[in-house]
Amino acid sequence: MRNIIILLGFLALVSCNRKDKQFCACMQVTEKLDSLMNKGLQEGSTTALAPEIKKIQAEKATQCAAYETLDGETLLKKKAACGYKDATMER
């Protein structure tokens, strides 16, 4: 019985940490891709950046696959837990 109480206490502590590390990694990859795309658009040379863009898009697809079907409210909460402000990509 004591072990169960200790286990439940530990699980409660772990669950209090609302930061989803995989989601935060997804946000970082998304931020990186956005930055690269903006750079290509500003310089007018997305073709030169195409290989790097494709690489980061593949990384984003892997990192963010689990979050594609989540509703907007849940995504905003996860985003806020990662330290991002409201609906922006700024921290």
Summary of the structure (lengths in Angstrom):
residues: 91
radius of gyration: 18.0
end to end distance: 44.3
largest distance: 66.2
contacts: 198
relative contact order: 0.14
helix: 77%
strand: 0%
